[in-house]
Amino acid sequence: MNDLTGVGPARTRAFLGAGLVLVSCLSVQASAALASTLFDRLGAPAVAGLRQLCAALVLLVLVRPRVRGHTRREWAGMVVYGAAMAVMNVAYYGAVGHLPLGVAATLLFLGPFVVAVASARAWREVLLPAVGLVGVVLVTEPGGTVAWAGIVFGLLSALALACYTVFAQRVGRASSGLEGLAVSVGISAMLLLPFSLPAAPSVSGSDWGLVAVSGVVGVALAFTLDFRAVKMAGAKVVATLFSLDPLMGALIGALALAESLTVPVLVGMGLIVSAGAMATWRADRLPVSPMPSGTERP
């Protein structure tokens, strides 16, 4: 099957990538809300490790990546990519355990926000992630008592997501299909084994169902969509579009907890969506990484 991430004009790839990021953000936030119900019984690090393990098994079975034949540079990229995944998952779940979902997602967005600003070549390009960040602040309505543990976890997750965004593009350049992603998720699961293995005997049947769904939807599906989106639109555009994460967090929080959305929150949502749409529309003037060609099984 031809790799559609490497064909078509930049704007078309950016629109397709934006759709993938939208579904990915929804998957991440919905699975985070689902997995948070297990934090009290298992702890956030164990939940992160178990769901990463489930996702790795799914991807390794479906993709069946080769282990031999990779260069040292390719292995280094996959190891850093997998380590970024591991840290991001544990830190983000730690933030969700101390902060509202929307606030944790806001801190997470600071990572790709920095990537987008750092790669800007003109002041007009800096305005797009800046507008998205203003929207993020409005959505989360900061104030009240500060949970410093949650803030630290959130900032750590942001740093990991910044590395994740950059190395998703590097690993994508090194291989077509999902081989690099599958290996990286497997490395991430191995790094989290000290958390997941001790907790496994305490997981009940129903808990395993929640872990499996969370892993497949929030990791295997979401990371696959992110990986494809970065190959389509480039790390910079996807980094700006990750501003949709706080929007999804606020919406899921409202639906799950019957919370009303205030005017500032609605304005913030509009700014976030506008920044993402503008980044997509301007994609013909943004640098897009060269894509590998050929066929590859997903």
DRENRODREN-516549 format. One record per atom (N, C-alpha, C): y negated, z negated, x negated. Coordinates in steps of 0.05 Angstrom, whole numbers, plus 32768, in hexadecimal, padded with zeros to 4 digits. Layout:
% DRENRODREN-516549
YZX ...
% end
This chain:
% DRENRODREN-516549
801880007FEF 800080008000 7FE780007FEE 7FD480117FF4 7FBC80137FE4 7FAC7FFA7FE7 7F9F7FF27FD1 7F8E7FDA7FD1 7F727FE27FDB 7F6C7FDB7FF4 7F537FE38001 7F3B7FD57FF5 7F407FC07FE4 7F297FB37FD8 7F1B7FC47FC4 7F277FDA7FBB 7F1A7FE97FA6 7F0F80037FAF 7F0D80087FCA 7F0380227FD3 7EEB801D7FE6 7EDB80327FEA 7EC580317FFC 7EAC80277FEE 7E94802C7FFB 7E7B80237FEF 7E7980057FEE 7E667FFC7FDE 7E637FDF7FDA 7E5C7FD17FF4 7E4C7FDD8005 7E447FD0801E 7E5C7FCD8031 7E6D7FE18032 7E857FDF8043 7E977FC98039 7E9B7FC8801E 7EAC7FB38013 7EA07F978019 7E857F968018 7E787F7C801D 7E7C7F73803A 7E7A7F86804D 7E7E7F7E8069 7E9B7F75806E 7EAE7F838062 7ECA7F7B8065 7ECE7F608058 7EC27F5C8040 7EC57F428032 7EB87F2C8042 7EA27F318050 7E957F1D8060 7EA77F148077 7EB57F278083 7EC87F208098 7EDE7F0E808E 7EE87F148076 7EFD7F04806B 7EF37EE88065 7EDB7EE6805A 7ED07ECB8054 7ECC7EBB806E 7EC47EC88083 7EC07EBA809D 7EDA7EAD80A6 7EF07EBD80A5 7F0A7EB280AD 7F137E9C809A 7F0D7EA18080 7F157E8D806C 7F077E728071 7EED7E738076 7EDD7E5B807B 7EE87E4C8093 7EEF7E5A80A8 7EFA7E4E80C0 7F157E4180BA 7F257E4F80AA 7F3F7E4480A2 7F3D7E2B8092 7F2A7E2B807F 7F277E13806D 7F1E7DFB807D 7F0A7DFE808E 7EFE7DE8809C 7F127DDE80B2 7F1F7DF080C0 7F327DE780D4 7F4A7DD980C7 7F537DE380B1 7F6A7DD580A3 7F617DBA8098 7F487DB9808F 7F3E7D9F8084 7F3D7D8A809A 7F337D9280B2 7F337D8080C8 7F4F7D7780D0 7F627D8980CF 7F7E7D8380D5 7F8A7D7080C1 7F867D7780A7 7F927D678092 7F857D4B8090 7F6C7D488099 7F5F7D2E8097 7F6D7D1980A7 7F7D7D2180BB 7F8B7D0D80CC 7FA17CFF80BC 7FA87D0B80A4 7FBD7CFF8094 7FB37CED807D 7F987CED807A 7F8D7CDE8063 7F947CC18063 7F937CB4807A 7F987C97807C 7FB47C908074 7FC77CA1807B 7FE37C9B8075 7FEC7CA48059 7FE17CBA804F 7FEB7CC58036 7FD67CC58020 7FBD7CC58027 7FA87CC78013 7FA07CE4800E 7F867CE98009 7F7C7D048006 7F887D137FEF 7F8C7D077FD7 7F997D177FC1 7FB57D207FC8 7FC57D0E7FD5 7FE07D167FDC 7FE07D2C7FF0 7FCF7D2B8004 7FCD7D408018 7FC67D5B800B 7FB27D5A7FF9 7FAA7D727FEB 7FC17D7E7FDB 7FD07D6D7FCD 7FE67D767FBD 7FFD7D827FCE 80037D747FE4 80197D7E7FF5 80127D988002 7FFA7D9B800C 7FF37DB48019 7FF17DCB8004 7FE97DC47FEC 7FE87DD97FD7 80047DE17FCF 80177DCE7FD0 80337DD57FCA 803E7DE77FDF 80387DE27FF8 80427DF3800E 80377E0F800C 801D7E118005 80107E2B8002 801C7E3A7FEB 80227E2C7FD5 802E7E397FBD 80497E457FC4 80597E367FD2 80747E3F7FDA 80727E587FEB 80607E597FFE 805C7E70800F 80547E887FFF 80407E857FEE 80367E9C7FDE 804B7EA67FCA 80597E937FBD 806D7E9B7FA9 80847EAA7FB6 808B7EA37FCF 80A17EB17FDD 80977ECC7FE6 807F7ECE7FF1 80757EE77FFC 806D7EFB7FE6 80607EF17FD1 80557F037FBC 80697F087FA6 807A7EF47F9F 808D7EF57F8A 80807F007F70 806D7EF17F66 805E7EFA7F4E 806F7EF97F35 80697F0B7F23 80777F0B7F09 806B7EF57EF7 807C7EE97EE7 80727ED47ED5 806E7EE07EB9 807E7EF37EB1 807C7EFF7E97 80687F167E97 805F7F1D7E7F 804E7F357E7D 80317F307E7F 80287F177E83 800C7F117E84 80027F0A7E68 7FE97F127E63 7FDD7F0C7E49 7FD37EEF7E49 7FCD7EE57E31 7FC27ECA7E2F 7FA87EC77E3F 7F987EDC7E3E 7F7E7EDB7E4D 7F837ED97E6B 7F977EE97E75 7F9E7EE87E91 7FA97ECC7E99 7FBA7EC17E88 7FC47EA67E8E 7FAE7E917E8E 7F9C7E947E7B 7F857E817E7A 7F757E827E94 7F707E9B7E9D 7F617E9E7EB6 7F6F7E927ECE 7F8A7E967ED0 7F997E8B7EE6 7F9B7E6D7EE5 7F9D7E627ECD 7F9F7E457ECA 7F847E387ED3 7F6E7E437EC9 7F547E387ED1 7F507E3B7EEF 7F577E527EFA 7F557E577F17 7F667E437F27 7F7F7E3E7F1E 7F907E2B7F2B 7F857E0F7F29 7F7B7E087F11 7F6F7DED7F0D 7F577DE97F1F 7F477DFE7F22 7F2F7DFC7F33 7F387DF77F50 7F4D7E057F59 7F587E007F74 7F607DE37F77 7F6F7DD97F64 7F7A7DBE7F66 7F637DA97F68 7F4F7DAB7F56 7F397D987F56 7F297D9B7F70 7F247DB47F78 7F157DB97F91 7F227DAC7FA9 7F3C7DAF7FAC 7F4A7DA57FC3 7F497D867FC4 7F4F7D7A7FAD 7F4F7D5C7FAC 7F337D517FB0 7F207D5D7FA3 7F047D537FA5 7EF97D577FC1 7EFE7D6F7FCC 7EF47D747FE7 7F007D627FFC 7F197D5D7FFA 7F267D4A800D 7F1C7D2E8008 7F167D277FEF 7F0A7D0D7FEA 7EEE7D0B7FF7 7EDF7D217FF6 7EC57D218003 7EC77D1F8022 7EDB7D2E802D 7EDF7D2D804A 7EE77D118053 7EF57D028041 7EFD7CE78048 7EE67CD38049 7ECF7CDA803D 7EB87CC8803D 7EA07CD3804C 7E9F7CED8051 7E887CFA805D 7E907D0A8076 7E7C7D108088 7E827D22809E 7E8A7D3E8092 7E997D4C80A2 7EA47D668099 7E8D7D798091 7E787D7A80A1 7E627D8C809A 7E547D858080 7E507D6B807B 7E437D628063 7E547D69804A 7E6E7D64804C 7E817D6A8036 7E807D888030 7E807D988045 7E7F7DB58042 7E657DBE8036 7E507DB0803C 7E367DB68030 7E367DB28012 7E407D9B8009 7E427D967FEC 7E557DAA7FDF 7E6A7DB27FEC 7E7C7DC67FE1 7E6D7DE17FDC 7E5B7DE87FEF 7E4C7E017FED 7E3A7E017FD5 7E327DEA7FCA 7E207DEA7FB3 7E2D7DF97F9B 7E477DF97F99 7E547E077F83 7E4F7E257F83 7E577E347F99 7E517E507F9A 7E337E567F9B 7E237E437FA6 7E067E477FA6 7DFC7E4A7F89 7E067E397F77 7DFE7E3A7F5B 7E077E557F4F 7E207E5E7F56 7E2A7E777F4B 7E187E8E7F54 7E0F7E8E7F6E 7DFE7EA37F78 7DE37EA37F6A 7DD87E8C7F66 7DBD7E8A7F59 7DBF7E927F3C 7DD57E897F2E 7DD87E8F7F12 7DDB7EAD7F0D 7DE77EBB7F20 7DEC7ED87F1C 7DD57EE97F26 7DC07EDD7F31 7DAA7EED7F3C 7D9B7EFB7F26 7D927F137F2B 7D837F237F18 7D667F267F20 7D5F7F1E7F37 7D437F207F41 7D3E7F097F54 7D247F017F56 7D1E7EEA7F67 7D257EEF7F84 7D257F087F8D 7D2C7F0D7FA9 7D497F067FAE 7D5A7F0A7F9B 7D777F037F9E 7D7B7EE57F9F 7D6A7ED57F91 7D6C7EB87F92 7D657EAE7FAE 7D557EBC7FBD 7D4C7EB37FD7 7D647EB17FEB 7D787EC37FE8 7D8E7EC37FFB 7D9E7EA97FFA 7DA97EA17FE3 7DB77E877FE3 7DA47E707FE9 7D8A7E727FE2 7D777E5D7FE8 7D747E598006 7D727E708015 7D707E6E8032 7D8A7E62803E 7DA17E6A8032 7DBA7E5E803C 7DBB7E408037 7DB07E378020 7DB07E1B801A 7D9E7E0B802D 7D877E168034 7D757E098048 7D847E068062 7D927E1B806A 7DA27E1A8082 7DB77E048081 7DC47E02806A 7DD97DED8066 7DCD7DD1806A 7DB57DCD805F 7DA87DB28061 7DA27DAC807F 7D987DC0808D 7D927DBC80A9 7DAB7DB780BA 7DC17DC580B3 7DDA7DC180C2 7DE57DA480BF 7DE37D9A80A7 7DEF7D7F80A2 7DDC7D6880A9 7DC37D6E80AE 7DAF7D5980B5 7DB27D4080A3 7DAC7D438089 7DB07D2C8077 7D9F7D14807F 7DAA7CFD8079 7D9D7CE48080 7DB17CCE8084 7DA77CB68087 7DB97C9F808C 7DC47C948072 7DD97C848074 7DE57C77805D 7DF47C8B804C 7DEF7C8A8032 7DFC7C9D801F 7E177C928016 7E2C7CA2801A 7E467C9A8010 7E497CA77FF4 7E437C977FDF 7E427CA37FC4 7E5D7CAD7FBB 7E727CA17FC3 7E8D7CAB7FBB 7E917CC77FC6 7E897CCB7FDF 7E8B7CE57FEC 7E797CF97FDE 7E617CF17FD6 7E4F7D037FC8 7E5B7D0C7FAD 7E667CF97F9E 7E727D007F85 7E8A7D137F88 7E9B7D0E7F9C 7EB17D207FA1 7EA77D3B7FAA 7E927D3B7FBA 7E877D557FC3 7E7B7D657FAD 7E6D7D597F9A 7E627D677F84 7E787D717F71 7E8D7D627F6E 7EA47D6B7F5E 7EB17D837F6B 7EB47D827F85 7EC07D997F93 7EAE7DB27F90 7E947DAE7F90 7E817DC47F8C 7E857DD17F71 7E877DC07F5C 7E8B7DCB7F41 7EA67DDB7F40 7EBA7DD07F4C 7ED47DDD7F4C 7ED37DF87F5C 7EC47DF87F72 7EC27E117F82 7EB27E267F72 7E9E7E1D7F62 7E907E317F52 7EA37E3E7F3E 7EB47E2E7F31 7EC87E3A7F1F 7EDC7E4B7F2E 7EE47E427F45 7EF67E517F56 7EEB7E6C7F5D 7ED17E6D7F64 7EC57E877F6C 7EC47E9A7F54 7EBD7E907F3D 7EBA7EA17F25 7ED67EAB7F1C 7EE97E997F1B 7F047EA17F10 7F147EB07F25 7F0D7EAF7F3F 7F1A7EC07F52 7F147EDD7F4B 7EFC7EE37F43 7EF47EFE7F3B 7F027F067F21 7F047EF47F0E 7F117EFB7EF5 7F2E7F007EF8 7F3C7EEF7F08 7F587EF37F0C 7F5D7F0C7F1D 7F4A7F127F2F 7F4D7F2A7F3F 7F4A7F437F2F 7F397F427F1A 7F377F5A7F08 7F507F5F7EF8 7F5E7F497EF2 7F767F4B7EE1 7F8E7F557EEF 7F8F7F547F0A 7FA77F5D7F18 7F9F7F667F34 7FAD7F7A7F3E 7FA97F827F59 7FBC7F727F6B 7FB97F747F85 7FCA7F657F97 7FC47F477F94 7FD87F377F9B 7FD47F1A7F9C 7FE47F0B7F87 7FED7F197F72 7FFE7F0D7F5E 7FF07EF67F4F 7FD77EFC7F46 7FC87EE87F38 7FC27ECF7F49 7FBC7ED47F62 7FB67EBE7F75 7FCF7EAD7F78 7FE67EB97F7D 7FFF7EAA7F81 80057E987F69 80037EA37F51 80087E947F39 7FF57E7C7F37 7FDB7E827F3D 7FC67E6D7F3B 7FCB7E567F4F 7FD37E5D7F67 7FD97E487F7B 7FF17E387F72 80057E467F66 801C7E377F5C 80147E247F46 80027E2C7F34 7FF87E1A7F1F 7FEA7E037F2B 7FD97E087F3F 7FCB7DF37F4D 7FDE7DDE7F59 7FF37DE87F66 80077DD67F72 80157DC57F5D 801B7DD17F46 80277DC27F30 80157DAC7F26 7FFB7DB27F23 7FE87D9E7F19 7FE67D867F2C 7FEB7D8B7F46 7FE87D767F5A 80027D677F60 80187D6E7F52 80317D617F56 80317D437F53 80217D387F40 801F7D1B7F3D 80167D0D7F57 80077D1C7F68 7FFE7D107F81 80127D167F98 801C7D2F7F98 802D7D377FAF 80497D2C7FAE 80567D2B7F97 80727D237F95 80767D057F9E 80657CF27F94 80697CD67F9D 80657CD37FBB 80547CE47FC7 804E7CE17FE4 80637CEE7FF6 80727D017FEB 80857D117FFB 80987D00800B 80A57CEB8000 80B87CDB8010 80AB7CCD8028 80917CC98027 80837CBB803D 807A7CCE8054 807E7CE88050 80757CFB8064 808A7CFE807A 80817CFA8093 80937CFD80AA 80967D1A80B2 80A77D1F80C5 80AC7D3B80CE 80937D4780DA 80857D3980EB 806C7D4380F7 80567D4780E2 80557D3580CE 80427D3780B9 80477D5080A8 80607D5680A3 80677D6E8094 805D7D8780A3 805E7D8680BD 80537D9D80CD 80367DA180C8 80277D8A80C9 800A7D8C80C4 80047D9580A8 80137D8B8094 800F7D948079 80147DB18075 802A7DBB8081 80317DD7807F 801C7DE9808B 80147DE280A3 7FFF7DF380B0 7FE57DF280A0 7FDE7DDB8097 7FC57DD98087 7FC77DE9806D 7FDF7DE88060 7FE27DF78048 7FE27E15804C 7FF07E1E8060 7FF17E3B8065 7FD67E45806E 7FC97E378080 7FAF7E41808B 7F987E3C8077 7F977E23806C 7F807E1C805C 7F817E24803F 7F9A7E2A8035 7F9C7E328019 7FA77E4E8017 7FC07E538020 7FCC7E6D801C 7FBB7E83802A 7FB47E7F8043 7FA47E938051 7F877E948047 7F7A7E7D8045 7F5E7E7C803E 7F5A7E868021 7F6B7E7E800E 7F677E877FF2 7F6D7EA47FEF 7F807EAE7FFF 7F867ECB7FFE 7F6E7EDB8008 7F627ED2801E 7F4A7EDF8028 7F337EDE8015 7F2F7EC68008 7F1A7EC47FF4 7F1F7ED77FDD 7F377ED97FD4 7F3F7EEA7FBE 7F397F077FC4 7F417F0F7FDC 7F3B7F2B7FE4 7F1D7F307FE7 7F0F7F1C7FF2 7EF27F1F7FF6 7EE37F227FDC 7EEB7F127FC8 7EDE7F147FAE 7EE37F2F7FA1 7EFB7F3A7FA4 7F017F547F99 7EF27F6A7FA8 7EEC7F667FC2 7EDE7F7A7FD1 7EC07F797FCB 7EB47F617FCC 7E977F5F7FCC 7E8B7F537FB3 7E9C7F487FA1 7E927F3B7F89 7E8C7F1D7F8E 7E8D7F0E7F78 7E8A7EF17F7A 7E6F7EE87F85 7E5A7EF87F7E 7E3F7EEF7F86 7E3C7EF07FA5 7E447F067FB1 7E427F097FCE 7E537EF47FDC 7E6C7EF17FD3 7E7D7EDD7FDF 7E737EC17FDC 7E677EBB7FC4 7E5B7EA17FC0 7E467E9A7FD4 7E357EAE7FDB 7E207EAA7FEF 7E2D7EA6800B 7E417EB68010 7E4E7EB4802B 7E5E7E9A802F 7E647E8C8019 7E717E72801C 7E5F7E5E802A 7E457E65802E 7E337E54803E 7E3D7E51805A 7E507E628062 7E5B7E60807D 7E6D7E478080 7E767E3C8069 7E887E24806B 7E7B7E0D807A 7E627E058073 7E557DF08082 7E517DF6809F 7E4C7E1080A5 7E497E1880C1 7E637E1380D0 7E797E1C80C4 7E937E1880D0 7E9A7DFA80D3 7E927DEA80BE 7E977DCD80C0 7E887DC180D7 7E6E7DC980DB 7E5F7DBE80F0 7E6A7DC6810C 7E737DDF810E 7E7D7DE98127 7E987DDB812E 7EA97DD8811A 7EC37DCB811F 7EBF7DAE8126 7EAC7DA18118 7EA57D85811F 7E9B7D82813B 7E8B7D968144 7E807D94815F 7E967D988173 7EA87DAB816E 7EBE7DB08181 7ED27D9A8182 7ED97D8F816A 7EED7D7A8169 7EE37D5F8173 7EC97D59816D 7EBE7D3F8174 7EAA7D40818B 7EA77D578198 7E947D5B81AE 7E787D5381A6 7E707D59818D 7E557D548184 7E427D6A818D 7E2A7D628195 7E167D76819D 7E087D808185 7DFF7D998186 7DF17DA68170 7DD37DA58176 7DC47D998164 7DA77D968167 7D997DB0815F 7D7F7DB18165 7D707DC9815E 7D707DCF8140 7D6B7DBA812F 7D6D7DC08112 7D887DCB8109 7D9D7DC28115 7DB87DCC810E 7DBA7DE98116 7DB07DF0812E 7DB17E0C8137 7DA17E1E8125 7D897E14811D 7D787E23810A 7D867E2780F0 7D937E1280E6 7DA17E1480CD 7DB87E2880CE 7DC67E2980E5 7DDC7E3C80E8 7DD17E5980E6 7DB97E5D80F3 7DAD7E7780F3 7DA57E7F80D6 7D9B7E6D80C7 7D937E7380AB 7DAC7E7A809A 7DC17E6A809E 7DDA7E6F808F 7DE57E8A8095 7DE87E9180AE 7DF37EAB80B6 7DE17EC180AC 7DC67EBD80AE 7DB37ED280A5 7DB67ED78087 7DB87EC18077 7DBB7EC4805A 7DD57ED38054 7DEA7ECC8061 7E047EDA805C 7E037EF88064 7DF67EFD807B 7DF47F198084 7DE27F298071 7DCC7F1D8068 7DBB7F2C8055 7DC87F31803A 7DD87F1D8031 7DE67F228018 7DFA7F39801B 7E077F3B8032 7E197F518037 7E0A7F6B8038 7DF37F6C8046 7DE47F858049 7DD97F8F802F 7DD27F7D801D 7DC77F848003 7DDC7F8A7FEE 7DF57F8A7FF6 7E0B7F8C7FE3 7E0A7FA57FD2 7DFD7FBB7FDC 7DFC7FD47FCD 7DEB7FD17FB4 7DDB7FBB7FB3 7DCA7FB67F9C 7DD47F9E7F8B 7DEB7F937F93 7DF67F7C7F84 7E0D7F867F73 7E117F797F5C 7E267F827F4A 7E417F7C7F56 7E537F907F57 7E6E7F8D7F61 7E817F927F4B 7E947F817F47 7EA77F837F30 7EB97F9B7F34 7EC17FA97F1E 7ED37FBF7F20 7EEE7FB67F2A 7EFB7FC57F3B 7F147FBD7F48 7F2B7FCD7F3B 7F427FBF7F38 7F5A7FCD7F2E 7F637FE07F44 7F707FF67F3B 7F79800A7F4E 7F98800A7F4D 7FA380197F5F 7FC0801B7F60 7FCC800D7F78 7FE6800B7F79 7FF37FFD7F8F 80007FE47F85 80037FD27F97 800F7FB87F8F 80187FAA7FA9 802F7F9E7FA8 80377F8F7FC0 80277F767FC3 801E7F6E7FDB 800E7F567FDF 801F7F3D7FDC 
% end
